[in-house]
């Protein structure tokens, strides 16, 4: 996205900034549809992720704000929803919970098992 938008910098930050701008445009125009160049970026996200850009922004960009250990676990295959459940716990419990849920290689326990 950074390359296709012509913006330089950290790709995660460029992507986060672009998606934030897209959401702002959507809210301020009230038209429910993006205009160029954001429309092309939205199509790119849909093509790459298989989900609408707003859904990607709302549900998947949070992975970059996860603590390092959880981010690493997600990159190793931990289900994203499980990582978000672990993140909601006190940070001093994350290491123990990661062992419990199966990090770093799985098999992964469910969010229901984590809750009990």
Protein Blocks (a to p, Z undefined) as FASTA:
>chain_A
ZZmnopacjfklmmmmmmmmmmmmmmmnonopacdfklmmmmmmmmmnopafklmmmmmm
mmmmgcfklmmmmmnopafklmmmmmmpcfklmmmmmmmnopanbpaddfklmmZZ
